[in-house]
Every structure is written in structure tokens, then in C-alpha cells.
């Protein structure tokens, strides 16, 4: 057994998993799993740079995580940074700050690497696809990863559609988010998503797999709403199956709700209130493109894949 710490720093959130890994049995036992919304990708799509306040929020979370890692005595630590830090001109500032706080250099991974980690984390518990294949979709803040595979990845593609990027691109005017979005704004988001799906489909056979597996906060939040939860319950959400008609109804409701109405949903994290509509629309468009009538929701994703990579590294 190896005690590992995995950190996934995305465009919207930074997450930590400390776990005991047993590669021989494929068992990953959680000791501590937590998430903070830091919005590292704030303004990156517009400016090409990580904002000073976004960096400070992220570094504050890193300091908290460093204390947790020390408390649990993790033997190996792996820090993976995704979409926002790939795009930023000043990513060296980010890398240096993380190294100072955690003693490890963040790996600014490619979209294909991100996809492989997500696939491993999402499907390891599900087992072999029994001659079929999985389509894993990881809807993040800045990008969405598409991966098709069975016991291993066969095709993957990362495209630049995510709940934060789409919200900032189409719903923010003079620093204020539309409340609620107008129909032309929703149409513009949908057009971006469809163009990105066309791009993904050049590499990944989106309609081939029989089982659609959805990951990350936009998907789990839609699932929590569909399940009628009064508070967020990871155990109830993990491996739940949500129908297309439920996703369609919830997406429509979210896109036409005001900020206050979305914030009043019991399972809504405050950091997702303004971006959940765009994230839900990405999921809906994927289900329509693939013809999927349901999505298997996984709480295990890229973070678990990073933990496995740390446990099995040379």
C-alpha cells in the first residue's frame, strides 16, 4: 500500500485527494477528499494571463492542502494543472508559487494527458466494458475532454469549451453576468459547443460507445438536482444514472433562472452559481450529439487518475 496525495488544479476549482493505493487489487481508499473554488482561469480567455487575485486564491488553497498532506504523511505527491495554466503567458509565476508552497512542481499537462487521467479515474471501478466501450466526458471550467476506450484509451480529444470559458465569453458584460441569459446569448453558447463537438468528432468516435460517463462539477451538480437531494451527497451521486429528459429539463430551468434562483438550489456550490447553466448546456449538447438516453455520473475522475499515476510511478 502506498499513501499518495493528488492535486488537480483546473480553471474553476482546485481539489485534493489523499488516499491509500493498492495497485495489485486496484483499490484506492480515500483518507481526505476536498475541493475549493478558486477560479484560477478568471479572465484568461480574454487577457491570456493569470490574474494576481486568482493566483493568490489558488496559493491560499495550496497552503491549506500542504498542511493536510503533512498531517496524513503522504509518501508521494503529484500536482497536475490543466486548462487555465496551459493557456496563460505568466504560468511560470504559478509554477514557482506552487513549488514554494508544496515542494513539488506542477505538471502542466496536455489535453490528451488530462483525458487519459480522467478515463482511468472514471472507469477503474466500473470494470471491463464487456466488449463495449465507454465514452468519458469531463466537463471542466476551461475545457472538456472526450475519451473513448475499453480497458485502455483508444481515442481522446480536449476542446476549449468549459463552464467558465463559455460564461465569460458570452454572458459577461462589463464584469456583470447576465441574469438570466438572453436567448441570443444561449444560442451563441450553443454554437460554440456544436463547433467544438465537430472538432472532437474528428478524433473521437463520439457515437460509438454504448455507455456515456460524465465527470466533474457541472455533471455532478445536474445529477444532484435530478436526484432531488437537499444537500450534496457524493455517495448518492456516484454511479447514479440520469436520463436525457432530466438533463434537458434541468438545463432549461438553469438557463432561464436568475442568480438568486440558482443560488437557492440546496445542492448548488456558491462558486458554480454563475457558470452552471453553461456547464449543463455542454452536457445536454453531448447527449444530443451522441444519442445517449442516459449518463452514468462518476465522482471519480481525473483526481483519482492522478492518484493512481502517483502510486504506480517508477
Secondary structure as a PSIPRED ss2 file (coil, helix, strand):
# PSIPRED VFORMAT (PSIPRED V4.0)

   1 X C   1.000  0.000  0.000
   2 X E   0.000  0.000  1.000
   3 X E   0.000  0.000  1.000
   4 X E   0.000  0.000  1.000
   5 X E   0.000  0.000  1.000
   6 X E   0.000  0.000  1.000
   7 X E   0.000  0.000  1.000
   8 X E   0.000  0.000  1.000
   9 X E   0.000  0.000  1.000
  10 X C   1.000  0.000  0.000
  11 X C   1.000  0.000  0.000
  12 X C   1.000  0.000  0.000
  13 X E   0.000  0.000  1.000
  14 X E   0.000  0.000  1.000
  15 X E   0.000  0.000  1.000
  16 X E   0.000  0.000  1.000
  17 X E   0.000  0.000  1.000
  18 X E   0.000  0.000  1.000
  19 X E   0.000  0.000  1.000
  20 X E   0.000  0.000  1.000
  21 X E   0.000  0.000  1.000
  22 X E   0.000  0.000  1.000
  23 X C   1.000  0.000  0.000
  24 X C   1.000  0.000  0.000
  25 X C   1.000  0.000  0.000
  26 X C   1.000  0.000  0.000
  27 X E   0.000  0.000  1.000
  28 X E   0.000  0.000  1.000
  29 X E   0.000  0.000  1.000
  30 X E   0.000  0.000  1.000
  31 X E   0.000  0.000  1.000
  32 X E   0.000  0.000  1.000
  33 X E   0.000  0.000  1.000
  34 X E   0.000  0.000  1.000
  35 X E   0.000  0.000  1.000
  36 X E   0.000  0.000  1.000
  37 X E   0.000  0.000  1.000
  38 X C   1.000  0.000  0.000
  39 X C   1.000  0.000  0.000
  40 X C   1.000  0.000  0.000
  41 X C   1.000  0.000  0.000
  42 X C   1.000  0.000  0.000
  43 X C   1.000  0.000  0.000
  44 X H   0.000  1.000  0.000
  45 X H   0.000  1.000  0.000
  46 X H   0.000  1.000  0.000
  47 X H   0.000  1.000  0.000
  48 X C   1.000  0.000  0.000
  49 X C   1.000  0.000  0.000
  50 X C   1.000  0.000  0.000
  51 X C   1.000  0.000  0.000
  52 X H   0.000  1.000  0.000
  53 X H   0.000  1.000  0.000
  54 X H   0.000  1.000  0.000
  55 X H   0.000  1.000  0.000
  56 X H   0.000  1.000  0.000
  57 X H   0.000  1.000  0.000
  58 X H   0.000  1.000  0.000
  59 X H   0.000  1.000  0.000
  60 X H   0.000  1.000  0.000
  61 X H   0.000  1.000  0.000
  62 X H   0.000  1.000  0.000
  63 X H   0.000  1.000  0.000
  64 X H   0.000  1.000  0.000
  65 X H   0.000  1.000  0.000
  66 X H   0.000  1.000  0.000
  67 X H   0.000  1.000  0.000
  68 X H   0.000  1.000  0.000
  69 X H   0.000  1.000  0.000
  70 X H   0.000  1.000  0.000
  71 X H   0.000  1.000  0.000
  72 X H   0.000  1.000  0.000
  73 X C   1.000  0.000  0.000
  74 X C   1.000  0.000  0.000
  75 X C   1.000  0.000  0.000
  76 X E   0.000  0.000  1.000
  77 X E   0.000  0.000  1.000
  78 X E   0.000  0.000  1.000
  79 X E   0.000  0.000  1.000
  80 X E   0.000  0.000  1.000
  81 X E   0.000  0.000  1.000
  82 X C   1.000  0.000  0.000
  83 X H   0.000  1.000  0.000
  84 X H   0.000  1.000  0.000
  85 X H   0.000  1.000  0.000
  86 X H   0.000  1.000  0.000
  87 X H   0.000  1.000  0.000
  88 X C   1.000  0.000  0.000
  89 X C   1.000  0.000  0.000
  90 X C   1.000  0.000  0.000
  91 X H   0.000  1.000  0.000
  92 X H   0.000  1.000  0.000
  93 X H   0.000  1.000  0.000
  94 X H   0.000  1.000  0.000
  95 X H   0.000  1.000  0.000
  96 X H   0.000  1.000  0.000
  97 X H   0.000  1.000  0.000
  98 X H   0.000  1.000  0.000
  99 X H   0.000  1.000  0.000
 100 X H   0.000  1.000  0.000
 101 X H   0.000  1.000  0.000
 102 X H   0.000  1.000  0.000
 103 X C   1.000  0.000  0.000
 104 X C   1.000  0.000  0.000
 105 X C   1.000  0.000  0.000
 106 X C   1.000  0.000  0.000
 107 X E   0.000  0.000  1.000
 108 X E   0.000  0.000  1.000
 109 X C   1.000  0.000  0.000
 110 X C   1.000  0.000  0.000
 111 X H   0.000  1.000  0.000
 112 X H   0.000  1.000  0.000
 113 X H   0.000  1.000  0.000
 114 X H   0.000  1.000  0.000
 115 X H   0.000  1.000  0.000
 116 X H   0.000  1.000  0.000
 117 X H   0.000  1.000  0.000
 118 X H   0.000  1.000  0.000
 119 X H   0.000  1.000  0.000
 120 X H   0.000  1.000  0.000
 121 X H   0.000  1.000  0.000
 122 X H   0.000  1.000  0.000
 123 X H   0.000  1.000  0.000
 124 X C   1.000  0.000  0.000
 125 X C   1.000  0.000  0.000
 126 X C   1.000  0.000  0.000
 127 X C   1.000  0.000  0.000
 128 X C   1.000  0.000  0.000
 129 X C   1.000  0.000  0.000
 130 X C   1.000  0.000  0.000
 131 X C   1.000  0.000  0.000
 132 X C   1.000  0.000  0.000
 133 X C   1.000  0.000  0.000
 134 X E   0.000  0.000  1.000
 135 X E   0.000  0.000  1.000
 136 X E   0.000  0.000  1.000
 137 X E   0.000  0.000  1.000
 138 X E   0.000  0.000  1.000
 139 X E   0.000  0.000  1.000
 140 X C   1.000  0.000  0.000
 141 X C   1.000  0.000  0.000
 142 X C   1.000  0.000  0.000
 143 X C   1.000  0.000  0.000
 144 X E   0.000  0.000  1.000
 145 X E   0.000  0.000  1.000
 146 X E   0.000  0.000  1.000
 147 X E   0.000  0.000  1.000
 148 X E   0.000  0.000  1.000
 149 X E   0.000  0.000  1.000
 150 X C   1.000  0.000  0.000
 151 X C   1.000  0.000  0.000
 152 X C   1.000  0.000  0.000
 153 X E   0.000  0.000  1.000
 154 X E   0.000  0.000  1.000
 155 X E   0.000  0.000  1.000
 156 X E   0.000  0.000  1.000
 157 X E   0.000  0.000  1.000
 158 X E   0.000  0.000  1.000
 159 X E   0.000  0.000  1.000
 160 X C   1.000  0.000  0.000
 161 X C   1.000  0.000  0.000
 162 X C   1.000  0.000  0.000
 163 X H   0.000  1.000  0.000
 164 X H   0.000  1.000  0.000
 165 X H   0.000  1.000  0.000
 166 X H   0.000  1.000  0.000
 167 X H   0.000  1.000  0.000
 168 X H   0.000  1.000  0.000
 169 X H   0.000  1.000  0.000
 170 X H   0.000  1.000  0.000
 171 X C   1.000  0.000  0.000
 172 X E   0.000  0.000  1.000
 173 X E   0.000  0.000  1.000
 174 X C   1.000  0.000  0.000
 175 X C   1.000  0.000  0.000
 176 X E   0.000  0.000  1.000
 177 X E   0.000  0.000  1.000
 178 X C   1.000  0.000  0.000
 179 X C   1.000  0.000  0.000
 180 X C   1.000  0.000  0.000
 181 X C   1.000  0.000  0.000
 182 X C   1.000  0.000  0.000
 183 X H   0.000  1.000  0.000
 184 X H   0.000  1.000  0.000
 185 X H   0.000  1.000  0.000
 186 X H   0.000  1.000  0.000
 187 X H   0.000  1.000  0.000
 188 X H   0.000  1.000  0.000
 189 X H   0.000  1.000  0.000
 190 X H   0.000  1.000  0.000
 191 X H   0.000  1.000  0.000
 192 X H   0.000  1.000  0.000
 193 X H   0.000  1.000  0.000
 194 X H   0.000  1.000  0.000
 195 X H   0.000  1.000  0.000
 196 X H   0.000  1.000  0.000
 197 X H   0.000  1.000  0.000
 198 X H   0.000  1.000  0.000
 199 X H   0.000  1.000  0.000
 200 X H   0.000  1.000  0.000
 201 X H   0.000  1.000  0.000
 202 X C   1.000  0.000  0.000
 203 X C   1.000  0.000  0.000
 204 X C   1.000  0.000  0.000
 205 X C   1.000  0.000  0.000
 206 X C   1.000  0.000  0.000
 207 X C   1.000  0.000  0.000
 208 X C   1.000  0.000  0.000
 209 X C   1.000  0.000  0.000
 210 X C   1.000  0.000  0.000
 211 X E   0.000  0.000  1.000
 212 X E   0.000  0.000  1.000
 213 X E   0.000  0.000  1.000
 214 X E   0.000  0.000  1.000
 215 X E   0.000  0.000  1.000
 216 X C   1.000  0.000  0.000
 217 X H   0.000  1.000  0.000
 218 X H   0.000  1.000  0.000
 219 X H   0.000  1.000  0.000
 220 X H   0.000  1.000  0.000
 221 X H   0.000  1.000  0.000
 222 X H   0.000  1.000  0.000
 223 X H   0.000  1.000  0.000
 224 X H   0.000  1.000  0.000
 225 X H   0.000  1.000  0.000
 226 X H   0.000  1.000  0.000
 227 X C   1.000  0.000  0.000
 228 X C   1.000  0.000  0.000
 229 X C   1.000  0.000  0.000
 230 X C   1.000  0.000  0.000
 231 X C   1.000  0.000  0.000
 232 X C   1.000  0.000  0.000
 233 X C   1.000  0.000  0.000
 234 X H   0.000  1.000  0.000
 235 X H   0.000  1.000  0.000
 236 X H   0.000  1.000  0.000
 237 X H   0.000  1.000  0.000
 238 X C   1.000  0.000  0.000
 239 X C   1.000  0.000  0.000
 240 X C   1.000  0.000  0.000
 241 X E   0.000  0.000  1.000
 242 X E   0.000  0.000  1.000
 243 X E   0.000  0.000  1.000
 244 X H   0.000  1.000  0.000
 245 X H   0.000  1.000  0.000
 246 X H   0.000  1.000  0.000
 247 X H   0.000  1.000  0.000
 248 X H   0.000  1.000  0.000
 249 X H   0.000  1.000  0.000
 250 X H   0.000  1.000  0.000
 251 X H   0.000  1.000  0.000
 252 X H   0.000  1.000  0.000
 253 X H   0.000  1.000  0.000
 254 X H   0.000  1.000  0.000
 255 X H   0.000  1.000  0.000
 256 X C   1.000  0.000  0.000
 257 X C   1.000  0.000  0.000
 258 X C   1.000  0.000  0.000
 259 X H   0.000  1.000  0.000
 260 X H   0.000  1.000  0.000
 261 X H   0.000  1.000  0.000
 262 X H   0.000  1.000  0.000
 263 X H   0.000  1.000  0.000
 264 X C   1.000  0.000  0.000
 265 X C   1.000  0.000  0.000
 266 X C   1.000  0.000  0.000
 267 X C   1.000  0.000  0.000
 268 X C   1.000  0.000  0.000
 269 X C   1.000  0.000  0.000
 270 X H   0.000  1.000  0.000
 271 X H   0.000  1.000  0.000
 272 X H   0.000  1.000  0.000
 273 X C   1.000  0.000  0.000
 274 X C   1.000  0.000  0.000
 275 X C   1.000  0.000  0.000
 276 X H   0.000  1.000  0.000
 277 X H   0.000  1.000  0.000
 278 X H   0.000  1.000  0.000
 279 X H   0.000  1.000  0.000
 280 X H   0.000  1.000  0.000
 281 X H   0.000  1.000  0.000
 282 X H   0.000  1.000  0.000
 283 X H   0.000  1.000  0.000
 284 X H   0.000  1.000  0.000
 285 X H   0.000  1.000  0.000
 286 X H   0.000  1.000  0.000
 287 X H   0.000  1.000  0.000
 288 X H   0.000  1.000  0.000
 289 X H   0.000  1.000  0.000
 290 X H   0.000  1.000  0.000
 291 X C   1.000  0.000  0.000
 292 X C   1.000  0.000  0.000
 293 X C   1.000  0.000  0.000
 294 X E   0.000  0.000  1.000
 295 X E   0.000  0.000  1.000
 296 X E   0.000  0.000  1.000
 297 X E   0.000  0.000  1.000
 298 X C   1.000  0.000  0.000
 299 X C   1.000  0.000  0.000
 300 X C   1.000  0.000  0.000
 301 X C   1.000  0.000  0.000
 302 X H   0.000  1.000  0.000
 303 X H   0.000  1.000  0.000
 304 X H   0.000  1.000  0.000
 305 X H   0.000  1.000  0.000
 306 X H   0.000  1.000  0.000
 307 X H   0.000  1.000  0.000
 308 X H   0.000  1.000  0.000
 309 X H   0.000  1.000  0.000
 310 X H   0.000  1.000  0.000
 311 X H   0.000  1.000  0.000
 312 X H   0.000  1.000  0.000
 313 X C   1.000  0.000  0.000
 314 X C   1.000  0.000  0.000
